[in-house]
Amino acid sequence: MRLVLNKIFLALSILSALIGLAFLAWILTTLFLKGLSSFHFSLFLNDLVEGGLRNLIIGQLILAGLASLIGIPIGMTAGIYIQEYGRGKYASFIRDLSDIMMSAPSIVIGAFVYAVVVVPTGGTSGYAGSIALAIMMIPVVINTTDSMLSLVPRELREAGIALGASKYKVIIDIVIKAAKVGIMTGILLAFARIIGETAPLLFTSETSNYFTLNLSESFPSLTVSIYDLANEPEESSRDLAWAASFILTVLVLIINLSGRYITRNKK
C-alpha cells in the first residue's frame, strides 16, 4: 500500500511540476515573441516621448541602485548583528520582523512610504521610490546574511580570537570572507526582485516621459510605464509595453542566472 501511495504522490508531483513549467513556458514564449517583434535598438537611444525607452531604463536602474545603497548596508549590518552579536529576544524579534517584512505585499509597502514620505514632502519623488524599494530589499539581505554566516564553522571564529584578533576583525576578515559568495548571491537576488517591482512605485515615484536625474520629482520608471502603456488605446503604445517587458524580463533573468552561476562555481 505504501508503495502504491508513493507512486501516486510521485506522479502528482511530476504532473504539478509539468503544469507549472508549461505555464512558465507559455508566458515566456508569449513575452519573447511579442517583445522581439516590437524590439529595436532605437529604444535605447530615444526617450519615451520619442518612442523609446532610454529614460525609463536609466531611471529604473537609478531607483534600484539608490535602493541598494540604502538597503544593502542596513540589511548586512542587521544580519551580522543577529548572527554574531544578537542573543535572546532582541535577535529573535529582528529575525521574526524580517520574515514578516519579506511576506508583506509590495503595495502595502508603497502605501506606507506614501503616508510617511510622499504626503509630508508634498509629492511623489525618486527618493520616495528608492526608499520603498530599499524596504523591500532589506529583509532579503538580512535573511541571506544571517543564513550564510550561520554556515561558517565556529572553529574559524575561535581560531581568529585565539590569535588575538578582536571580534569585529574576526567578523570582517574571516567570517564575512568565508560567506561572501552566498551573501553576494543573496544581494543579486534581492536586486533582481526590486528592479521588477511596480506596485510600490505607483504611490511613491510614479513615472515621467522625460529624461531627468532630479530625484526630488516624479522619476522615470520602466515598470510603472509598462503598466501605463499597456492601458493605452494605441497599438504602438502596447507594442512599446511589450518591448519594455521583454527588456525587463531579460535583465531579471540575467541577474538571477548570474546569482546561480556564482553559487555553483564558488571557490
MITIFI-143382 format. One record per atom (N, C-alpha, C): y, z, x; residue in one letter. Coordinates in steps of 0.1 Angstrom, whole numbers, padded with zeros to 4 digits, always signed. Layout:
<recs>
YZXA;...
</recs>
This chain:
<recs>
-0012+0000+0008M;+0000+0000+0000M;+0013+0000+0009M;+0012+0008+0020R;+0024+0009+0028R;+0026-0005+0035R;+0016-0012+0039L;+0018-0025+0045L;+0024-0035+0035L;+0020-0034+0023V;+0025-0043+0012V;+0040-0040+0010V;+0043-0027+0009L;+0058-0024+0008L;+0066-0028+0020L;+0060-0026+0031N;+0067-0030+0044N;+0070-0045+0044N;+0060-0053+0040K;+0062-0068+0039K;+0072-0072+0028K;+0072-0064+0017I;+0082-0067+0007I;+0096-0064+0011I;+0098-0053+0017F;+0111-0049+0022F;+0116-0058+0034F;+0106-0062+0042L;+0110-0072+0053L;+0114-0085+0047L;+0107-0090+0037A;+0111-0102+0031A;+0124-0101+0024A;+0127-0090+0017L;+0140-0088+0011L;+0151-0088+0021L;+0148-0081+0033S;+0159-0080+0043S;+0162-0094+0049S;+0151-0102+0051I;+0153-0115+0057I;+0161-0124+0047I;+0157-0123+0034L;+0164-0130+0023L;+0179-0127+0022L;+0182-0114+0023S;+0196-0109+0023S;+0203-0115+0034S;+0197-0114+0046A;+0204-0119+0058A;+0207-0134+0057A;+0197-0142+0052L;+0199-0156+0050L;+0210-0159+0040L;+0210-0151+0029I;+0221-0153+0019I;+0235-0151+0025I;+0236-0140+0033G;+0248-0137+0039G;+0252-0148+0049G;+0243-0153+0057L;+0246-0163+0067L;+0249-0176+0059L;+0243-0179+0048A;+0246-0191+0041A;+0261-0191+0035A;+0265-0179+0030F;+0279-0178+0025F;+0288-0179+0037F;+0285-0173+0048L;+0294-0174+0060L;+0295-0189+0065L;+0283-0195+0065A;+0284-0210+0070A;+0292-0218+0060A;+0290-0215+0047W;+0298-0222+0037W;+0313-0221+0039W;+0317-0208+0041I;+0331-0205+0043I;+0337-0212+0055I;+0329-0210+0066L;+0334-0216+0079L;+0334-0231+0079L;+0324-0237+0072T;+0323-0252+0071T;+0335-0257+0063T;+0338-0251+0052T;+0349-0255+0044T;+0362-0253+0051T;+0364-0242+0058L;+0376-0239+0065L;+0378-0250+0077L;+0367-0252+0084F;+0369-0261+0095F;+0371-0276+0091F;+0364-0280+0080L;+0366-0294+0075L;+0381-0296+0070L;+0385-0287+0061K;+0399-0288+0056K;+0409-0285+0067K;+0406-0276+0075G;+0416-0272+0086G;+0418-0284+0096G;+0406-0289+0100L;+0407-0300+0110L;+0414-0313+0104L;+0412-0315+0091S;+0418-0327+0085S;+0433-0326+0085S;+0438-0313+0085S;+0453-0311+0085S;+0458-0307+0098S;+0450-0307+0108F;+0454-0302+0122F;+0460-0313+0130F;+0471-0311+0136H;+0477-0320+0146H;+0485-0311+0156H;+0487-0316+0168F;+0493-0308+0178F;+0508-0306+0176F;+0514-0314+0168S;+0528-0311+0165S;+0530-0298+0158S;+0519-0293+0152L;+0521-0279+0146L;+0525-0269+0156L;+0522-0271+0169F;+0526-0261+0179F;+0540-0264+0185F;+0546-0275+0181L;+0559-0279+0186L;+0570-0277+0176L;+0567-0276+0163N;+0578-0275+0153N;+0576-0262+0146N;+0588-0258+0140D;+0588-0246+0132D;+0584-0249+0118D;+0582-0239+0109L;+0578-0242+0096L;+0587-0251+0088L;+0600-0250+0090V;+0609-0258+0082V;+0608-0273+0086V;+0602-0275+0098E;+0600-0289+0102E;+0585-0293+0101E;+0578-0286+0093G;+0564-0289+0090G;+0554-0285+0101G;+0558-0275+0109G;+0550-0270+0120G;+0547-0255+0118G;+0540-0249+0128L;+0537-0235+0127L;+0541-0227+0140L;+0549-0233+0148R;+0552-0227+0161R;+0558-0213+0159R;+0568-0212+0151N;+0575-0198+0149N;+0565-0188+0143N;+0556-0193+0134L;+0547-0184+0128L;+0536-0178+0138L;+0531-0187+0146I;+0521-0183+0156I;+0527-0174+0166I;+0539-0177+0171I;+0546-0168+0181I;+0549-0155+0175I;+0554-0155+0162G;+0557-0143+0155G;+0545-0134+0153G;+0534-0140+0149Q;+0522-0132+0147Q;+0517-0126+0160Q;+0518-0133+0171L;+0514-0127+0184L;+0523-0116+0188L;+0536-0118+0186I;+0546-0107+0189I;+0543-0095+0181I;+0541-0096+0168L;+0538-0085+0160L;+0526-0077+0164L;+0515-0085+0167A;+0502-0079+0172A;+0504-0073+0186A;+0512-0080+0194G;+0514-0075+0208G;+0522-0061+0208G;+0532-0061+0200L;+0540-0048+0199L;+0532-0037+0193L;+0524-0041+0183A;+0515-0031+0177A;+0505-0025+0187A;+0500-0034+0196S;+0491-0030+0207S;+0498-0020+0217S;+0510-0023+0220L;+0518-0015+0229L;+0519-0001+0223L;+0520+0000+0210I;+0521+0013+0203I;+0508+0020+0202I;+0498+0012+0196G;+0485+0017+0192G;+0476+0021+0203G;+0475+0012+0214I;+0465+0014+0224I;+0467+0027+0232I;+0480+0030+0237P;+0482+0043+0244P;+0479+0055+0235P;+0483+0055+0223I;+0481+0066+0214I;+0466+0068+0211I;+0459+0057+0208G;+0445+0057+0205G;+0437+0062+0217G;+0440+0057+0229M;+0432+0061+0240M;+0435+0076+0244M;+0447+0080+0243T;+0451+0094+0246T;+0444+0103+0236T;+0444+0100+0223A;+0437+0108+0213A;+0422+0108+0216A;+0416+0097+0219G;+0402+0096+0222G;+0398+0104+0234G;+0406+0104+0244I;+0404+0112+0256I;+0404+0127+0253I;+0414+0130+0245Y;+0416+0144+0241Y;+0403+0149+0234Y;+0399+0141+0224I;+0387+0145+0216I;+0375+0148+0225I;+0373+0139+0234Q;+0360+0139+0242Q;+0361+0149+0254Q;+0373+0149+0260E;+0374+0157+0273E;+0380+0170+0272E;+0389+0172+0262Y;+0396+0185+0261Y;+0394+0192+0248Y;+0392+0184+0237G;+0391+0190+0224G;+0378+0198+0222G;+0380+0209+0216R;+0368+0217+0212R;+0371+0223+0198R;+0361+0225+0190G;+0362+0232+0178G;+0369+0224+0167G;+0377+0230+0159K;+0382+0224+0146K;+0392+0214+0149K;+0400+0215+0160Y;+0411+0205+0162Y;+0405+0191+0165Y;+0395+0191+0174A;+0389+0178+0178A;+0381+0172+0165A;+0375+0181+0158S;+0368+0176+0146S;+0378+0171+0136S;+0389+0177+0134F;+0399+0173+0125F;+0404+0159+0129F;+0407+0157+0142I;+0412+0144+0146I;+0402+0133+0144I;+0389+0136+0148R;+0378+0127+0146R;+0376+0123+0131R;+0377+0133+0122D;+0375+0130+0108D;+0387+0122+0103D;+0399+0126+0107L;+0411+0118+0103L;+0410+0104+0107L;+0405+0102+0119S;+0404+0088+0124S;+0394+0080+0116S;+0383+0086+0112D;+0373+0080+0104D;+0379+0076+0090D;+0387+0085+0085I;+0393+0082+0072I;+0403+0071+0073I;+0411+0071+0083M;+0421+0060+0086M;+0414+0047+0087M;+0402+0046+0093M;+0395+0034+0095M;+0391+0028+0082M;+0388+0036+0072S;+0383+0032+0059S;+0394+0030+0049S;+0407+0033+0053A;+0418+0032+0044A;+0421+0017+0042A;+0423+0013+0029P;+0427-0001+0027P;+0440-0005+0034P;+0441-0017+0039S;+0453-0020+0047S;+0465-0021+0038S;+0464-0024+0025I;+0475-0025+0017I;+0481-0011+0014I;+0473-0001+0015V;+0478+0013+0014V;+0486+0017+0026V;+0482+0013+0038I;+0490+0015+0050I;+0503+0007+0049I;+0503-0005+0044G;+0515-0012+0042G;+0525-0005+0033G;+0519+0000+0021A;+0528+0007+0012A;+0534+0020+0018A;+0526+0027+0027F;+0530+0039+0033F;+0542+0036+0043F;+0540+0025+0051V;+0551+0022+0060V;+0563+0017+0053V;+0561+0010+0042Y;+0572+0006+0033Y;+0581+0018+0029Y;+0574+0028+0025A;+0580+0040+0020A;+0588+0048+0031A;+0582+0049+0043V;+0587+0057+0053V;+0596+0050+0063V;+0595+0036+0064V;+0603+0029+0073V;+0612+0018+0066V;+0606+0010+0058V;+0614-0001+0052V;+0625+0004+0043V;+0621+0013+0034V;+0632+0019+0024V;+0643+0026+0032V;+0640+0035+0041P;+0651+0042+0048P;+0660+0033+0056P;+0654+0022+0062T;+0662+0013+0070T;+0668+0002+0062T;+0665+0001+0050G;+0672-0009+0041G;+0667-0023+0041G;+0655-0025+0046G;+0649-0039+0045G;+0637-0040+0054G;+0630-0051+0052T;+0618-0054+0060T;+0623-0058+0074T;+0613-0056+0083S;+0616-0060+0097S;+0603-0061+0105S;+0605-0068+0117G;+0593-0069+0125G;+0588-0056+0131G;+0598-0046+0133Y;+0594-0033+0137Y;+0585-0026+0127Y;+0588-0027+0115A;+0580-0021+0104A;+0566-0027+0104A;+0566-0041+0105G;+0553-0047+0105G;+0544-0043+0117G;+0550-0042+0128S;+0542-0037+0140S;+0538-0023+0139S;+0546-0014+0133I;+0541-0001+0130I;+0529+0000+0121I;+0530-0008+0111A;+0518-0009+0101A;+0506-0014+0108A;+0507-0024+0116L;+0495-0029+0124L;+0490-0018+0134L;+0500-0011+0140A;+0496-0001+0150A;+0488+0010+0143A;+0492+0014+0131I;+0485+0025+0124I;+0471+0020+0121I;+0469+0007+0119M;+0455+0002+0116M;+0447+0002+0129M;+0454+0000+0140M;+0447-0002+0153M;+0443+0012+0159M;+0451+0022+0157I;+0449+0035+0164I;+0435+0041+0161I;+0430+0041+0149P;+0417+0048+0147P;+0406+0040+0153P;+0407+0027+0154V;+0396+0019+0160V;+0396+0022+0175V;+0408+0023+0182V;+0408+0026+0196V;+0403+0041+0198V;+0407+0050+0189I;+0403+0064+0191I;+0387+0064+0191I;+0381+0058+0180N;+0367+0059+0179N;+0360+0052+0191N;+0365+0041+0195T;+0359+0034+0206T;+0360+0042+0219T;+0372+0048+0222T;+0373+0056+0234T;+0365+0068+0234T;+0364+0075+0222D;+0356+0087+0221D;+0341+0083+0223D;+0337+0073+0217S;+0322+0069+0218S;+0319+0065+0232S;+0327+0057+0239M;+0324+0052+0252M;+0324+0063+0262M;+0334+0072+0261L;+0335+0084+0270L;+0323+0093+0269L;+0317+0094+0257S;+0306+0103+0254S;+0293+0098+0261S;+0293+0085+0264L;+0282+0079+0271L;+0282+0081+0286L;+0293+0085+0291V;+0294+0088+0306V;+0287+0101+0309V;+0277+0101+0318P;+0270+0113+0321P;+0278+0125+0326P;+0275+0137+0321R;+0283+0148+0325R;+0282+0151+0340R;+0271+0146+0346E;+0269+0148+0361E;+0281+0142+0369E;+0286+0130+0364L;+0297+0124+0371L;+0310+0133+0371L;+0312+0139+0359R;+0324+0148+0359R;+0322+0160+0368R;+0310+0166+0367E;+0307+0178+0376E;+0308+0174+0391E;+0303+0162+0394A;+0304+0158+0408A;+0318+0157+0413A;+0327+0151+0405G;+0341+0150+0408G;+0348+0163+0410G;+0345+0173+0400I;+0351+0186+0401I;+0346+0193+0413I;+0333+0192+0417A;+0327+0198+0428A;+0333+0194+0441A;+0339+0181+0441L;+0345+0176+0453L;+0360+0181+0454L;+0364+0188+0444G;+0378+0194+0445G;+0388+0186+0437G;+0384+0176+0429A;+0394+0168+0421A;+0397+0176+0409A;+0410+0175+0405S;+0414+0181+0392S;+0408+0174+0380S;+0409+0180+0369K;+0402+0174+0357K;+0408+0161+0353K;+0422+0160+0353Y;+0428+0147+0349Y;+0424+0136+0359Y;+0423+0140+0372K;+0419+0129+0382K;+0405+0125+0380K;+0396+0134+0376V;+0382+0130+0373V;+0382+0121+0361V;+0390+0124+0351I;+0390+0116+0339I;+0395+0102+0342I;+0406+0101+0350I;+0412+0088+0352I;+0404+0080+0362I;+0400+0086+0373D;+0394+0078+0384D;+0379+0077+0383D;+0373+0085+0375I;+0358+0084+0374I;+0353+0081+0359I;+0357+0089+0350V;+0352+0088+0336V;+0357+0075+0330V;+0370+0072+0330I;+0376+0061+0323I;+0371+0048+0330I;+0370+0048+0344K;+0365+0036+0351K;+0350+0033+0347K;+0342+0044+0345A;+0328+0042+0341A;+0327+0036+0327A;+0337+0039+0319A;+0336+0034+0305A;+0346+0023+0302A;+0352+0017+0312K;+0363+0007+0310K;+0358-0005+0302K;+0346-0009+0304V;+0341-0022+0298V;+0340-0019+0283V;+0334-0008+0279G;+0333-0005+0264G;+0346-0003+0258G;+0356+0004+0265I;+0369+0006+0259I;+0376-0007+0258I;+0376-0015+0268M;+0382-0028+0267M;+0377-0037+0255M;+0364-0036+0253T;+0358-0044+0242T;+0363-0038+0229T;+0364-0025+0227G;+0369-0019+0215G;+0384-0023+0213G;+0392-0024+0223I;+0406-0028+0222I;+0407-0042+0217I;+0398-0051+0223L;+0398-0065+0219L;+0395-0067+0204L;+0385-0059+0200L;+0380-0060+0186L;+0391-0054+0177L;+0398-0044+0181A;+0409-0038+0173A;+0420-0048+0172A;+0423-0055+0183F;+0434-0066+0183F;+0430-0077+0174F;+0417-0081+0174A;+0412-0092+0165A;+0414-0088+0150A;+0412-0075+0148R;+0413-0070+0134R;+0428-0071+0129R;+0437-0066+0137I;+0451-0066+0132I;+0458-0080+0132I;+0453-0089+0141I;+0460-0101+0141I;+0458-0110+0129I;+0447-0107+0121G;+0444-0115+0109G;+0448-0107+0097G;+0456-0096+0098E;+0459-0089+0086E;+0471-0095+0078E;+0471-0094+0065T;+0482-0099+0057T;+0488-0088+0049T;+0480-0080+0042A;+0484-0071+0032A;+0495-0061+0037A;+0494-0055+0049P;+0504-0046+0053P;+0517-0053+0057P;+0517-0066+0061L;+0529-0073+0064L;+0537-0077+0052L;+0530-0078+0041L;+0537-0082+0028L;+0548-0073+0025L;+0546-0060+0028F;+0556-0050+0024F;+0565-0046+0035F;+0562-0050+0048T;+0569-0045+0059T;+0577-0055+0067T;+0571-0066+0070S;+0579-0076+0078S;+0581-0089+0070S;+0574-0091+0059E;+0574-0104+0052E;+0572-0116+0061E;+0580-0126+0060T;+0579-0137+0069T;+0592-0145+0070T;+0594-0154+0079S;+0606-0162+0080S;+0602-0177+0083S;+0609-0186+0078N;+0606-0200+0081N;+0613-0205+0094N;+0620-0196+0100Y;+0628-0200+0112Y;+0623-0192+0124Y;+0625-0197+0136F;+0622-0190+0148F;+0632-0180+0151F;+0627-0168+0154T;+0636-0157+0157T;+0628-0147+0166T;+0636-0140+0174L;+0630-0129+0182L;+0636-0115+0179L;+0644-0116+0168N;+0651-0104+0163N;+0641-0096+0154N;+0636-0085+0160L;+0626-0077+0152L;+0632-0068+0142L;+0645-0068+0141S;+0652-0059+0131S;+0654-0066+0118S;+0649-0078+0116E;+0650-0085+0104E;+0636-0091+0100E;+0635-0097+0088S;+0623-0103+0084S;+0617-0112+0095S;+0605-0111+0098F;+0599-0117+0110F;+0589-0127+0107F;+0588-0139+0114P;+0578-0149+0111P;+0564-0143+0112P;+0555-0146+0102S;+0541-0141+0102S;+0532-0152+0098S;+0522-0155+0106L;+0513-0166+0102L;+0505-0162+0090L;+0500-0150+0089T;+0491-0146+0078T;+0499-0146+0064T;+0511-0140+0064V;+0519-0140+0052V;+0523-0154+0048V;+0526-0162+0057S;+0529-0176+0054S;+0518-0184+0048S;+0505-0181+0053I;+0494-0187+0047I;+0493-0184+0033I;+0495-0171+0029Y;+0495-0167+0015Y;+0505-0174+0007Y;+0517-0176+0013D;+0528-0182+0005D;+0526-0197+0004D;+0521-0204+0015L;+0519-0218+0014L;+0508-0222+0005L;+0497-0213+0004A;+0486-0216-0005A;+0490-0216-0019A;+0501-0209-0022N;+0505-0208-0036N;+0516-0218-0040N;+0520-0227-0030E;+0530-0237-0033E;+0523-0249-0040E;+0531-0255-0049P;+0525-0267-0057P;+0523-0279-0049P;+0531-0281-0038E;+0530-0293-0030E;+0517-0293-0022E;+0510-0305-0021E;+0498-0306-0014E;+0500-0305+0001E;+0512-0309+0006S;+0515-0308+0020S;+0515-0293+0024S;+0521-0284+0016S;+0521-0270+0019S;+0507-0264+0019S;+0499-0268+0010R;+0485-0263+0010R;+0477-0268+0023R;+0480-0281+0027D;+0474-0286+0039D;+0478-0278+0051D;+0491-0274+0051L;+0496-0266+0062L;+0489-0252+0062L;+0487-0247+0050A;+0480-0234+0049A;+0466-0235+0055A;+0459-0246+0052W;+0445-0248+0058W;+0446-0249+0073W;+0455-0256+0078A;+0457-0258+0093A;+0459-0244+0099A;+0468-0236+0093A;+0471-0223+0098A;+0459-0214+0097A;+0451-0215+0087S;+0439-0207+0085S;+0429-0211+0096S;+0428-0223+0099F;+0419-0228+0109F;+0423-0223+0123F;+0436-0223+0126I;+0440-0218+0139I;+0438-0203+0140I;+0441-0196+0130L;+0439-0181+0130L;+0424-0178+0131L;+0416-0185+0124T;+0401-0182+0125T;+0396-0185+0139T;+0400-0196+0145V;+0396-0199+0159V;+0400-0188+0168V;+0413-0183+0167L;+0418-0173+0175L;+0410-0160+0174L;+0407-0156+0162V;+0399-0144+0160V;+0385-0145+0165V;+0379-0157+0163L;+0366-0159+0168L;+0365-0158+0184L;+0376-0164+0190I;+0376-0164+0205I;+0377-0149+0210I;+0386-0141+0203I;+0387-0127+0207I;+0374-0120+0205I;+0368-0121+0194N;+0355-0114+0191N;+0344-0118+0201N;+0343-0131+0204L;+0333-0136+0213L;+0336-0132+0227L;+0349-0130+0231S;+0352-0125+0244S;+0348-0111+0245S;+0350-0103+0235G;+0345-0089+0235G;+0330-0088+0237G;+0323-0096+0229R;+0308-0096+0231R;+0304-0100+0245R;+0311-0110+0250Y;+0307-0115+0263Y;+0310-0105+0274Y;+0321-0098+0273I;+0324-0087+0282I;+0313-0076+0282I;+0309-0073+0270T;+0299-0062+0268T;+0286-0066+0274T;+0281-0078+0272R;+0268-0083+0277R;+0268-0086+0292R;+0280-0088+0297N;+0280-0092+0312N;+0287-0081+0320N;+0287-0069+0315K;+0294-0058+0323K;+0286-0056+0336K;+0293-0052+0346K;+0287-0049+0359K;+0283-0034+0359K;
</recs>
